[in-house]
């Protein structure tokens, strides 16, 4: 699906095209990416559900679902067993849902270049 990059001013690009939303940086220096803006720019469908939180789909079905304020992620992008752990929880700020950059890139099958 390509690559994600973040400029110093927080502008997020997917495959060289800027998204409409900027990244956030936590107090610990982690970069959080807006899930919808990144996933839609990469060609995924994104929806919000009160019960399931963010749902990201492609032509084959659900890629992943994650609820805000949790690290519980489900879907075909999540390997079975103990092979994958999120770096941090999914967060909402000003109506935008964010996930740590490396985690989101992994779930979307993309490269994250910082």
N, C-alpha and C positions, 0 to 999 in steps of 0.2 A: 504493500500500500504506500510505501514511500518513507518520507522522513519529516520530522518536526524539529523546528529550531525556534529559539527565543532570543531576540535582540536585547541589548542592554536596557533599552527603554521599556521592555516588557512586551513588545509586539511579537505575537506568535505567528509563525509561518508554517504552512503545511505544503510540502512539495514546492516551496518557493513562493507561494501565494499567501499574503497576509490575511489573518482572520479578523473578524470584527471585534473580538474581545482580547484583552491583554492577560498575560500571566500575572500571578501574584507570587510574592516571595514571603516565606514565613520568617519568624524571628530566628529560627535555626538555620536559615539560608536555603531551605528547600524551595524548589520551584513548583508551583501548582498551576495546572493548565485547565482552562474551561472545557469541560467534557463535550458539550454540544458543539461549540465552535470548531473544535479540532476534529471530532468524529464526522460531522457533516462535511467539512472541507475534504476529508479523506474518502467520502462517498458512502458513509454509513447513514442509516436512519436513526434518529434519536427521539425518544419520547419520555415523558414524565408521568409517573403513576404514584398516587398517594400511598399505595400499599407496597409497591416494589421499588420506588425511587426512580433512578435513571435506567432506561433500557436502551441498549445499543444493538441494532440489528443490521444484518446484511441480507443478501438474497437467500441464504440458506437458513436464516432464522436468528435467534437471539445469540449475540456474540458475548455480551455480559450485561448483568444487572447489578446495581449497587445502591444502597440506601445511604443518605447523608448521615454523618456522624458515626459511621461504622466502617469496619474493614472487611465486612462480609460481602464478597463478590461471587456471583454465580454465572454460569453460562459456558458455552463451548470454548471460550478463550482461556478458561481457567483449567490448568492441568489437574488431573486426578492425583490424589495423594498429597504429600507435603512439599511439593516442588516449587510452590509459588506463594509468597506472602507479600501483602501490600506494605509499602513503606509507612503509610499513614492513612488516616480515615478520609473518606469523601467529605468535603465541606461545602457549605452554601454561604455565599457572601453577596449581598445586594441582589438576590434572585438568580445568581449564577452558581452553578455546581462545578466544583473543582476537584481534581485528583492529582496526586504527585506525578510529575512529568514522566519519570521512568516507568511508573506503574501504568499510566495511560498508554504510553507508547507500546509497552509489552502487550497489554490487552488488545490493542488495535493492530498488532502485528507490524509495527512501524519502528523505524530507527529514531532515536532522540539524540540530537547533536548539541543540546545546550543552548 
